[in-house]
Amino acid sequence: MTDKEQVGEKLQKSRDIISQLREIRHYSQGNLEKLSEFWLALDDEADFKAQADAINGLLNLQGDFQEKIDVLINDFEIECNRIENEET
């Protein structure tokens, strides 16, 4: 396998990972929206304050996850651009 073929294979693998990470992020966004709905439904209910607080904790964790996956996707995209620019 030539160097150019190896670079192309590495680039394709990275693009596949980016695509899968974007899909994970998409579903993560749906989780955030659904958790927000639950939190809004329970936050005003005194009987469910503990559950609303637990959901709020999950919202924070999910938000942190969103931020981290965005950074990871961005880093992969930068690396792909670097590889492409070196190839030309």
Backbone hydrogen bonds, N-H to C=O, Kabsch-Sander energy under -0.5 kcal/mol:
donor,donor_aa,acceptor,acceptor_aa,energy
6,Q,2,T,-2.3
7,V,3,D,-2.6
8,G,4,K,-2.4
9,E,5,E,-2.4
10,K,6,Q,-2.5
11,L,7,V,-2.6
12,Q,8,G,-2.3
13,K,9,E,-2.4
14,S,10,K,-2.3
15,R,11,L,-2.4
16,D,12,Q,-2.4
17,I,13,K,-2.1
18,I,14,S,-2.5
19,S,15,R,-2.3
20,Q,16,D,-2.1
21,L,17,I,-2.8
22,R,18,I,-2.5
23,E,19,S,-1.7
24,I,20,Q,-2.3
25,R,21,L,-2.5
26,H,22,R,-2.3
27,Y,23,E,-2.2
28,S,24,I,-2.2
29,Q,25,R,-2.4
30,G,26,H,-1.6
31,N,27,Y,-2.0
32,L,28,S,-2.3
33,E,29,Q,-2.2
34,K,30,G,-2.4
35,L,31,N,-2.8
36,S,32,L,-2.2
37,E,33,E,-1.9
38,F,34,K,-2.2
39,W,35,L,-2.8
40,L,36,S,-2.7
41,A,37,E,-2.1
42,L,38,F,-1.7
43,D,39,W,-2.6
44,D,40,L,-0.5
45,E,42,L,-1.5
46,A,44,D,-0.7
48,F,45,E,-1.4
49,K,46,A,-1.2
52,A,48,F,-2.7
53,D,49,K,-2.4
54,A,50,A,-2.1
55,I,51,Q,-2.5
56,N,52,A,-2.3
57,G,53,D,-2.0
58,L,54,A,-2.0
59,L,55,I,-2.5
60,N,56,N,-2.1
61,L,57,G,-2.2
62,Q,58,L,-3.0
63,G,59,L,-2.5
64,D,60,N,-2.3
65,F,61,L,-2.4
66,Q,62,Q,-2.5
67,E,63,G,-2.1
68,K,64,D,-2.3
69,I,65,F,-2.8
70,D,66,Q,-2.1
71,V,67,E,-1.9
72,L,68,K,-2.3
73,I,69,I,-2.6
74,N,70,D,-2.4
75,D,71,V,-2.7
76,F,72,L,-2.4
77,E,73,I,-2.5
78,I,74,N,-2.4
79,E,75,D,-2.2
80,C,76,F,-2.5
81,N,77,E,-2.4
82,R,78,I,-2.3
83,I,79,E,-2.5
84,E,80,C,-2.6
85,N,81,N,-2.5
86,E,82,R,-2.0
87,E,83,I,-1.8
88,T,84,E,-1.3
